[in-house]
Amino acid sequence: MTDQKTEGQRLEDLMTKIDTEMQRLGWTVEQGREHLQKYYGVRSRLLLTEDELDNFLLFLQLSDVESSPKTTS
């Protein structure tokens, strides 16, 4: 018997990790949306593929707090 996660569980894990990284960086929801729009052409993580979510998570993990995007308001 294998301990395979379902696709839904994997996506939920990715979303949780992304939330944690966004908090670490001090990103607002709007900053996250701006990044998704700029690099993926969408405004919601729900519209990303699993690979794109993985890529977004890696980007956040490799980012420093100092290099976080500034709001454009």
Summary of the structure (lengths in Angstrom):
residues: 73
radius of gyration: 13.1
end to end distance: 52.6
largest distance: 52.6
contacts: 157
relative contact order: 0.18
helix: 68%
strand: 0%
